[in-house]
């Protein structure tokens, strides 16, 4: 099992919509709006690194309103 945090920047005024859309994706444990340089942080789980990449690239980055993502893989948890 691979776990990661996805830091997400969104278009102005879109963070609630982005958070809800990301949270509905299979593999996303939790998605929350935050303050700071990123607008949403999502905790995700996948069976392996390849599946994690597919989750981020194919599903999360395809959501309308997302401008940038940064993936931080959990090394000890």
Secondary structure as GFF3:
##gff-version 3
##sequence-region A 1 77
A	DSSP	beta_strand	2	10	.	.	.	ID=ss1
A	DSSP	alpha_helix	15	23	.	.	.	ID=ss2
A	DSSP	beta_strand	28	33	.	.	.	ID=ss3
A	DSSP	beta_strand	40	46	.	.	.	ID=ss4
A	DSSP	alpha_helix	49	54	.	.	.	ID=ss5
A	DSSP	pi_helix	55	60	.	.	.	ID=ss6
A	DSSP	beta_strand	66	73	.	.	.	ID=ss7
###
